[in-house]
Amino acid sequence: MGWFKKIFKKVGNVLKDAAPAIGALAGIGGLSSTAGLLGAGGALFNGFAERKRAKKQAKMARRFAAQEAAISRRNTQRLAGQQRANFAAAGLKIEGSPALLIEETEKLGAQEVDNILYAGNQQAKAYKRAGNNAMIGGFLNAGSSFL
């Protein structure tokens, strides 16, 4: 998405180069065109800022999901370990039904981890989608500022 930055940089250069002309227009009654340029610049800036914020939120959503998944993995390992210890204390060998129970516990724990990571990824995608929509909205608002 580097081309967005290039466009924004070029718009900034054009506005900087046009600053004397904008000032002259404002002095001779061209205030509405100056306001249109400033409104367009503001709309573009807001769109890019919103997209940047959404990217940070997406990153945090994924990081939070990874932390929750790690906690879930540890809890599953603890539970499976406790089950093994309980079976051993009862004098049972870890085979047959006890082994199946431990295996089921580990499978359910792995599914829970997958669900946590999936939900975090979906939330991150939603944040990114909202950021891209805000950026597109910024472009549209910038275009409508000239009308």
N, C-alpha and C positions, 0 to 999 in steps of 0.2 A: 504494500500500500504506500510505497514511497512516492508515487506519482501525486497523491493528495498533498503531501508536504511540498512538492515542487510547485504545484498549482498555487498553494497558499503563499509560498515564498514569492512567486511571481506577482500575485495580487498585491502583496505587501510592497514589493518594489515599485509597482505601477502607482500605488497610492502615495508612496514616498516621493516619487518623481513628479506626481501630479499635485503635490501639496501647494506649491505657489499658485497654480491655476485654480485650485479649489478655493484658496483664500481670495483670489481676485473675483471669482464667481460669487462668493459670499458677500463681498463688498459691493457688488453691482446688482444685487437682487437675485443671484443664483442660489439662494439658500436652500431651495427645495432639492436641487441636484446635489448639493453638498450633503444634505441630510440623507439622501438616497445612497450616496457612496458610504457614508458612515454607518447607515443602517445595514447595508450589505456586508461591510466589513465586520460589524458586530455579530450579524447572523452567522457568518462563516466561522468567526472565532468561537461562538457559543457551540456550534455544531462540532468543531474539533475538540473543544474542551469536554463536552459531554461524552464524546467517543473515548477520549483518554480516561475519563473517570470510569466509564463502563468496562474498559479493559482491566483497570486495577481491581474493580469489583469481581470480574471473572477470575482473575488470578487468585484473589482471596477466597473465592468460593471453592476453587480446586484445592487450594492449600488446606482449607478447613475440612473438606471431605477426606483428604489424605490423612489428616490427624485423627479424624473420627474413625476412619478405617483401621488405622494402627491400633487405636484403643480397642476396637472390636476384635481384632486379631489376638491381642493380648488376653482379652477376656475369654475368648474361645479356647486359647491354649491353657489358661488357668482351669477352666471348667473340665477340659479333657484330662488334664493332669489330676484334678481332684477325683474324677471318675476312676481313673487308673488306681489311684491311691485307695479309694474306697473298696474297689474290687479286690485289690491285694490284701487289704486289712481283713476282708471277709474270707480270705483264703481261696478266692476264685482265680483261675487262670484267665489271662486276657485272650480269650479265643471264644468263638461261637457268639452267643448273644451279647456278652459284655463287649467284645471287640466290635460287633455291629453297632452297638449303642454309641461307643466312642467315635466310630467312623461317621455315624449319622450326625453327631454333635459337630464334628469338624466340617462336614459338608454344609450344614446349616450356617455355621460360622463363616465359611467361605462365601456362601450366597449373600449373607448380610453385608460382608465387605464389598462384594460386587455391586449390591444395591446402593450402598453409601456412595461409592465412587461414581456410579452411573447418575445418581441424583445430583451430585456436585457438578459433574460434567454438563448435565442438562441445564442447571442453573447458570453455569458459566456461559453456555451458548446463548441463553436468554439475555444475559447482560450484554454480551457482544452484539447480539441482534438489535437490542435497544440502542446501543451506542451507534451502530451503523445507521439505524433509522434516524437518530438525532442528527447525524452528520448530513444525511440526505436532506432532512428537513432544513438544516442550515443553508444548504445550497439553494433549496427552493425559496426559502425566505429571503436569501440574498438576491435572487432573481426577481422576486416580487417587489423588493425595495426600489428597484429601478423603474417599475411600472407606474 
